[in-house]
Amino acid sequence: MEKHPFEYFEIKDFLVESVKALNFNQPTEIQRRVIPKLKKGLNLIGQSQTGTGKSHAFLLPLIHNIDATIQQPQIIIMAPTRELAKQLHETAEQMVSFTESIKTGLFIGGTDKQKDIQKAKTNPQVIIGTPNRILDLSNEQALNIHLAKSVVVDEADLMIDLGFLPAVDQVVSKLSSDAQIAVFSATIPKALHPFLNKYLTQPEFIEIEPNQKTNKNITFYLIPTKSNDKKAKLLTVIDVINPYLAIIFANSRDRADEINEYLLDNGIKAGIIHGGLSPRERTQQMKRIKNLEFQYVIASDLASRGIDIDGVSHVINYDIPKDIDFFTHRVGRTGRGNYKGTAITLYTPDEEDLLNQIEKKGFTFIHADVKQKEIVEIKDRTKRATRTKKEDELEQAVKHKVKSKKKVKPGYKKKYRYKLEQVKRNEKKAHAKRVNKQNRKG
């Protein structure tokens, strides 16, 4: 019988069974490059966007390396948000459900700490959670994290944004000097360098380029709008798509609330996720979203990094993010695995520079608009700018052919402009004849 692709990593049988159950037929690029190195116990920095299969890239080799006969913490995985920690825990639980000898534990803020202390007494080999709660339980001597031989810092740049890096530093400082450290981040900001230099000496560095190949399953539409009718344009888009689940991204909590109120006024009930919700509200919203109670979810950029929602068929960028890296994270919510996705970006004329930056990152848009209840392709937004530039260049080139007078009569400017346009038309016709003649010769 032919080997399953994940068997070539020589990971334990129960882990191969777990990926088979998920219908993973081929490892992603980050999995191919990270699994062998972490399996060898090497320190590593991984830079990749969301949706590349990163979680399995570090969970599979680290769980493989666990000594199941020892009931004590062996792996610590820290995530910047409770939702992301929960998702990592669910992934790890799915893996270890194919064996009875490995336990996992989830430890996050916003939950009963006494219950966590009781849970810690079971000595799970895999500890997953948020930095502050893990550090708190360690300081109370409930979690023996100093015994762990591997630690993962996931979404490290978001850890910095949310102010958790000091807690991460304290957790890592409690481990032995020979502990394996893996840091994953979408970007490597300067604020992360001191931490990396402190704990990782000559680590393996793996970067997965966020190029169009990574987004081959996603169709990107760019739809023009004006600031004062953007909400109406959003409504026309919603009217023509029929998503399994769509995330509408806004640049701020206030904007997300504003969109939510507008959609409700127009009879559309949507879920909402942003940093302004209480832990209880966020948990309730996530539960309802996962139960498919909503067809639309409005989210701030925290959701593009901090949570993972399955089955997203559409992403709508109501606002273009000021930090272009967040565009990559947002659209990475759809088109995951073998599924197709659609990313629709609404833009206003003053966002041209942001669009140019996005295109430089390798994203290619279909310029489109909503007409007769359909998304139809329209002319590239750059065509008009190119045409205007050529017109200006032509005018400069032929100006000398139209005589100008020092002393002018009334109506002179109008006559001068008329003659200039005539010369330009003649020049265009002459150019067209030359091109046709060359083509006939060819």
Buried (B, 14 or more C-beta within 10 A) or exposed (E): EEEBBBBEBEBBEBBBBBBBEEEBEEBBBBBBBBBBBBBEBBBBBBBBBBBBBBBBBBBBBBBBBBEBEEBEBBBBBBBBBBBBBBBBBBBBBBBBBBBEEBBBBBBBBEBEBEEBBEBBEEBBBBBBBBBBBBBBBBEEEBBBBEBBBBBBBBBBBBBBBBEBBEBBBBBBEBBEEEBBBBBBBBBBEEEBEEBBEEBBEEBBEBEBEBEEEBBEBBBBBBBBBEEEEBBEBBBBBBEEBEBEBBBBBBBBBEBBBBBBEBBEEEEBEBBBBBBBBEEEEBBEBBEEBEEEEBBBBBBBBBBBBBBBBBEBBBBBBBBBBEEBBBBBBBBBBBBBEEBEBBBBBBBBEEBEEBBEEBEEBBBEBBBBBBEEEEBEEBEEBEEEEEEEEEEEEBBEEBEEEBEEEEEEEEEEEEEBEEBBEEBBEEBEEEEEEEEEEEEEEE
